[in-house]
Each structure stands twice: as structure tokens, then as C-alpha cells.
């Protein structure tokens, strides 16, 4: 992957200073600003406050993908010790993550976007988990979205008749997850650099899924722990799975087929997948459901196969399933009520209070 150039604002470090900081800094917090309109200053202030409390063992980096609609000068006035990276070319979330990780200096990297507010994150507990488990790749938080609705962010997967079946659960206890939604979580930087950049030819959730599959194939585990929680107001897709809308379902199946073409190119796998889709599509047509028919005819034809995995997708899914704790699994299946929101409850009001005059992401007069 060609590395993109960037402009850096804020704190500048020489090569010698970077080496010294790399020996001292334990945590790099990487914020991705996807759009100036999604930037929320109260959320960013909570992140900056956490980093300031951990100083000098932590640093804050903002990768700004929408600099023309941001107010980086105001951010630097309030937080002069942070670094802002502005890419010279357009890029998506996956490429922004790769760029930020290359510039980060900490041993662990916490990735989130600028719309996300840290409700609570037990940094000492998370860092201790990495010290105790050398195979740990990432720790993801619970996510509360919109009207304080808990998101099913713990993912499990299996292959059924050539198709990928994804199960989502609300995390009630710490447990393994096939992937983290939109890369939100704490990572081991050394493993991330070794793994390389996430694929930039897939939509964000599917790019994250392929990236984590590559990590699982190396025996690196991903966990979701509800002891940590993010609040994401605004437009956040609560579930990776599609809703009831026809276009949503078609889009999801198209992306699923494109993902499987990259990971399951074997003749027997292709035959099983086509057989399943063909007969299921005809059965659905009699129920006036044309989702599979349209998706099968128009799916994303990714020609390049996934090259970063050391074993098959089936083996990765079995590996992730084998690491499940039976007690945790039983607790999740038997739970009728979601876990309490704890400190995340009421956070929405705090974020929206005064947001009209503290959102640097929206220019005056925008949309008029």
C-alpha cells in the first residue's frame, strides 16, 4: 500500500525526541475525524481530559480527514500539546487508521472517532490485560448509541452452506469477539504494525472484519469488555446486520458475497455458495422477496484474494468460537435484560448541552 503524505500541526518532535518519547509513552490515543459535521467538541474534550490525566505517559493524535470544515486552530489553542495530522490525499477510515498508527509512539493505541465520547474506560485494567496475555491483539469497549441504546458489538461467525452467518451480542462480561466495530478499541501497536494496513477496498465494517480475521489467524485474540464504554450519539449504525429495508438487505448480501469471494475462492466453496444462494433465492421469490436475486446478480466482485491470513476463514471462525468461555456464553444466552448503562446513562444530555456553540466541525452558515 502506497503511503500517503500528510501535514502535521501542533507539537513537533525531532527524530531523537520521537525515540525518547517512544520509550516513555505507554498509550497513544488516536482520534479519526471523518467529517467536520460529525465532530463533537464535548466528546473530544473528554478524550483530551483523559490523555491529560495520564500525561506524560500518553499522547493525543487527531487524524483530520475533513480539514476544510474543521477548526484546528481553535483545537491547538486549547490543547497545544496534541498533534494533528492532515493527509494530503483523500482516504477512508481504514487508511486513516493505518496512517495514525504509523505516527503513534505509544506501546498501546486507543482508536476512536471524534463523534465518540468516552463514557468510562479503565485504562490501568486494559493495559494490565495486555501485560498478562501476550496473545492479546485488541480490547473493545461496549458501545451506547443514539437514545442510550446498547449496541450488540460482540461478534461471532460461522459458515453455513457456503454463507457467512454473523451473530451479534450485547457484551455482558468480558469475552472474545471476531472483530471490533469500526476499529474502536485499544490495540497492541507492535502487532498492528506487523499486521499492516486494513484493506481499503471494503466498506468499514467489512474491512475491520477482514483485518481481525488476519489477526485471529496468527493466534492473536480480540476481546470486548463492558468495563469500558463509548457513547456515540448521532447517526451510528447500531448493528452490523441489515435492517428490514430492501436496499439495506441487498447491500449487506452483496458485501457478504464480495467478502467470501476474497476468503473462500476454492472450487468446492464457490460451488456450495452458489448452490445455497440459487435455491434460497428461488424459494424467496415465491414469497416476493427479491433480495438474494438482486444481490447475487450485482454483488461486489473483488478480484483480489485476501493475502494476509495464515489459515482459512473456516479455521479462524472455529478458533474464535473455541476461545468462548462457556459460563459467559450461558450468561449471554440466558439474559433477558440488557446490562445496566452505568456511567453511560445521562451522557447524552451532557454532550448536547452547549453543542451549538462548541462544535468546531460545522462552519457558520453551512447548509444555508
C-alpha positions in Angstrom: 0.0 0.0 0.0 1.4 3.4 -1.0 2.0 5.7 2.0 0.2 9.0 1.7 1.9 12.2 2.7 0.5 14.5 5.4 0.8 17.9 7.0 1.3 18.0 10.8 0.1 20.7 13.1 0.7 21.2 16.8 3.5 19.6 18.8 6.6 18.8 16.6 9.2 16.2 17.6 12.6 15.6 16.2 13.8 12.1 15.4 15.7 11.9 18.7 12.7 13.2 20.7 10.5 10.6 19.0 12.8 7.8 20.1 12.8 9.2 23.7 9.0 9.5 23.7 8.6 6.0 22.3 10.5 4.6 25.3 8.4 6.6 27.7 4.9 6.8 26.3 2.7 3.9 27.1 -0.6 5.0 25.4 -1.4 6.8 22.2 -5.0 8.0 21.7 -5.8 8.2 18.0 -8.9 10.2 17.1 -10.2 10.0 13.5 -12.2 12.9 12.3 -14.2 11.5 9.4 -16.3 14.6 8.8 -16.3 18.1 10.2 -20.1 17.8 10.7 -19.7 14.7 13.0 -17.1 16.4 15.2 -18.4 17.0 18.8 -16.3 19.2 20.9 -17.7 17.9 24.3 -16.8 14.4 23.3 -13.3 15.4 22.2 -12.8 17.3 25.4 -13.5 14.1 27.4 -10.9 12.3 25.4 -8.3 15.1 25.8 -9.0 15.2 29.6 -8.3 11.5 29.8 -5.0 12.0 28.0 -4.0 15.0 30.1 -4.7 13.0 33.3 -2.3 10.3 32.0 0.5 12.7 31.0 3.4 12.3 30.4 2.7 8.6 29.7 0.1 9.3 27.0 -0.3 11.4 23.8 -3.2 12.6 21.7 -3.2 12.5 17.9 -6.0 13.7 15.6 -6.1 12.4 12.0 -8.3 15.0 10.3 -9.9 13.8 7.1 -12.1 16.9 6.6 -9.7 19.8 7.5 -11.6 22.4 5.4 -14.6 22.1 7.6 -12.7 21.8 10.9 -11.2 24.5 13.2 -7.9 23.0 14.1 -6.5 26.4 15.1 -9.1 26.5 18.0 -8.2 23.0 19.0 -4.5 23.9 19.2 -5.2 26.9 21.3 -6.9 24.8 23.8 -4.7 21.7 23.5 -1.3 22.9 22.3 0.3 19.6 23.3 -1.6 17.5 20.8 -0.7 16.6 17.2 -2.9 17.0 14.2 -2.3 15.0 11.0 -3.9 16.2 7.8 -3.4 13.8 4.9 -2.6 15.3 1.5 -4.9 12.9 -0.3 -8.4 11.7 0.2 -8.7 8.5 2.2 -11.2 6.4 4.1 -11.3 5.2 7.7 -9.0 2.1 7.2 -6.3 4.2 5.6 -6.6 6.9 8.3 -6.2 4.2 11.0 -3.0 2.9 9.2 -1.6 6.5 8.9 -2.3 7.3 12.6 -0.8 4.1 13.8 2.5 4.7 11.9 2.8 8.1 13.6 1.8 7.0 17.1 4.6 6.4 19.6 2.8 4.5 22.4 3.1 0.8 23.1 -0.8 0.6 23.0 -3.1 2.6 20.8 -6.6 3.6 21.6 -8.6 4.2 18.4 -11.9 6.1 18.2 -13.6 8.8 16.1 -14.3 12.3 17.0 -18.1 11.7 17.4 -17.4 9.2 20.2 -17.4 10.2 23.9 -15.5 8.1 26.4 -18.2 7.2 29.0 -15.7 5.3 31.1 -12.5 3.4 30.2 -10.4 1.6 32.8 -7.0 2.2 31.3 -5.0 0.5 34.0 -7.1 -2.6 33.8 -6.8 -2.7 30.0 -3.0 -2.2 30.0 -2.6 -4.9 32.6 -4.6 -7.3 30.4 -2.0 -6.8 27.6 0.9 -7.4 30.0 -0.7 -10.7 31.2 -1.7 -12.0 27.8 0.9 -11.8 25.1 -1.5 -13.1 22.5 -4.0 -10.2 23.1 -4.4 -8.1 19.9 -7.2 -5.7 20.9 -9.7 -4.9 23.6 -13.0 -3.3 22.5 -15.5 -1.4 24.6 -19.2 -1.6 25.0 -21.0 1.0 22.8 -24.0 3.0 23.7 -25.6 4.8 20.7 -28.3 7.3 20.0 -31.1 7.2 22.6 -28.8 5.5 25.0 -29.3 2.1 23.2 -26.7 -0.5 23.9 -25.2 -1.9 20.7 -24.5 -5.6 20.1 -20.8 -5.2 19.4 -19.6 -8.7 20.3 -19.4 -10.6 17.0 -19.3 -14.3 16.4 -19.4 -16.0 13.0 -19.8 -19.4 11.2 -20.0 -20.7 7.7 -23.3 -22.4 6.9 -23.8 -23.9 3.4 -21.2 -21.6 1.9 -22.7 -18.4 3.5 -21.3 -16.4 6.4 -23.6 -16.1 9.4 -22.7 -13.3 11.8 -24.2 -13.3 15.3 -24.2 -10.1 17.4 -24.5 -9.9 21.2 -24.5 -7.2 23.8 -21.4 -7.8 25.9 -22.4 -8.6 29.5 -19.0 -9.9 30.5 -15.6 -9.8 29.0 -15.3 -12.3 26.2 -13.8 -12.8 22.7 -15.1 -11.1 19.6 -14.5 -11.9 16.0 -13.9 -8.2 15.3 -14.4 -4.7 16.7 -17.0 -2.3 15.1 -15.3 0.4 13.0 -11.9 -0.3 14.7 -13.0 1.3 18.1 -10.8 -0.1 20.8 -7.3 -0.5 22.4 -4.6 -2.2 20.4 -1.1 -3.6 20.8 0.9 -1.3 18.4 3.6 -3.8 17.6 1.1 -6.4 16.4 -0.8 -3.7 14.4 2.3 -2.6 12.6 3.2 -6.2 11.9 -0.3 -6.9 10.6 -0.2 -3.9 8.2 -2.9 -1.6 7.0 -6.6 -2.8 6.9 -7.9 -3.4 3.4 -9.1 -0.2 1.7 -11.3 -1.9 -0.9 -14.0 -3.0 1.6 -16.7 -1.0 3.5 -15.5 0.0 7.0 -17.2 -2.9 9.0 -16.1 -5.5 6.4 -12.6 -4.0 6.3 -12.4 -4.3 10.1 -13.7 -7.9 9.9 -11.1 -9.0 7.4 -8.3 -7.2 9.4 -9.3 -9.0 12.6 -9.6 -12.3 10.8 -6.0 -11.9 9.8 -5.1 -11.3 13.5 -7.0 -14.3 14.7 -5.3 -16.4 12.1 -2.0 -15.6 13.9 -3.4 -16.6 17.2 -3.9 -13.0 18.3 -7.1 -12.6 20.4 -9.6 -9.8 20.3 -11.8 -9.2 23.4 -14.8 -7.0 24.2 -15.0 -5.9 27.8 -18.1 -3.9 29.1 -15.8 -2.4 31.8 -15.1 0.1 29.1 -17.8 2.0 27.3 -18.1 4.6 24.5 -21.1 6.8 23.8 -21.7 7.5 20.1 -24.6 10.0 19.5 -26.0 10.9 16.1 -26.0 8.6 13.1 -24.5 5.4 14.2 -25.4 2.0 12.7 -26.3 0.1 15.9 -26.0 -3.3 14.2 -23.7 -4.5 11.5 -26.6 -6.7 10.3 -29.1 -5.1 7.9 -32.5 -3.8 8.9 -35.8 -4.6 7.3 -35.3 -2.3 4.3 -34.9 -3.9 0.9 -31.9 -1.8 -0.1 -30.2 -2.4 3.2 -30.5 -6.2 2.9 -29.3 -6.2 -0.7 -26.3 -4.1 0.2 -25.4 -6.4 3.1 -25.7 -9.6 1.0 -23.6 -8.0 -1.8 -20.9 -7.1 0.6 -21.0 -10.6 2.2 -20.6 -12.3 -1.2 -17.7 -10.0 -2.0 -16.1 -10.8 1.3 -16.5 -14.5 0.8 -15.0 -14.3 -2.8 -11.9 -12.9 -1.2 -11.7 -15.6 1.6 -13.3 -18.7 0.1 -12.1 -18.9 -3.5 -11.9 -22.7 -3.5 -13.9 -24.6 -6.1 -15.9 -26.5 -3.5 -16.6 -23.4 -1.5 -17.7 -21.4 -4.6 -20.0 -24.3 -5.6 -21.6 -24.6 -2.2 -22.1 -20.8 -2.0 -23.7 -20.6 -5.5 -25.9 -23.6 -4.8 -27.1 -22.1 -1.5 -27.8 -18.6 -3.0 -29.5 -20.1 -6.1 -32.0 -22.3 -4.3 -32.6 -19.8 -1.5 -33.2 -17.0 -4.0 -35.9 -19.1 -5.8 -37.5 -20.0 -2.5 -37.6 -16.3 -1.5 -39.1 -15.3 -4.9 -42.2 -17.2 -4.2 -42.5 -15.1 -1.0 -42.0 -11.9 -3.2 -38.5 -11.4 -1.6 -36.0 -10.5 -4.3 -33.1 -9.7 -2.0 -30.9 -12.6 -2.9 -31.7 -12.4 -6.6 -30.6 -8.8 -6.9 -27.7 -9.2 -4.6 -26.4 -12.3 -6.5 -26.6 -10.5 -9.8 -25.0 -7.3 -8.6 -22.6 -8.4 -5.9 -19.2 -6.7 -5.4 -16.7 -8.6 -7.5 -13.5 -8.2 -5.6 -10.9 -10.0 -7.7 -8.0 -9.8 -5.2 -8.0 -12.6 -2.7 -7.2 -11.9 1.0 -3.4 -12.4 1.3 -2.8 -11.5 4.9 -4.4 -14.6 6.6 -2.3 -17.7 7.6 -5.2 -20.1 7.6 -8.7 -20.4 6.1 -11.7 -18.4 7.2 -13.4 -21.6 8.5 -10.4 -22.3 10.7 -10.4 -18.7 12.0 -14.1 -19.0 12.9 -13.5 -22.2 14.7 -10.5 -20.8 16.5 -12.6 -17.8 17.7 -15.5 -20.0 18.7 -13.2 -22.3 20.7 -12.0 -19.5 22.8 -15.5 -18.7 24.1 -16.0 -19.1 27.9 -19.0 -21.5 28.4 -20.0 -19.6 31.5 -20.0 -16.3 29.6 -21.9 -17.9 26.7 -24.5 -19.3 29.0 -24.9 -15.9 30.7 -25.5 -14.1 27.4 -28.0 -16.6 26.1 -29.9 -16.7 29.3 -30.1 -13.0 29.9 -33.5 -11.4 29.2 -32.5 -7.9 30.2 -29.5 -5.9 28.9 -26.8 -4.8 31.3 -27.2 -1.5 33.1 -25.9 1.5 31.3 -24.0 2.6 34.4 -22.0 5.8 33.9 -23.1 6.0 30.3 -26.7 6.9 31.3 -27.4 10.6 31.1 -24.3 11.2 29.0 -26.4 12.3 26.0 -27.6 15.4 27.8 -24.1 16.4 28.7 -22.9 16.1 25.2 -25.8 18.0 23.6 -25.6 20.8 26.2 -23.9 23.8 24.7 -23.0 21.8 21.5 -24.3 24.6 19.3 -21.6 27.0 20.3 -18.8 24.4 20.9 -18.9 22.3 17.7 -15.8 23.3 15.7 -16.7 20.9 12.9 -19.5 22.9 11.4 -18.8 26.2 9.7 -21.0 29.2 10.3 -23.5 29.4 7.5 -23.1 25.8 6.4 -26.1 24.5 4.6 -27.7 27.9 4.2 
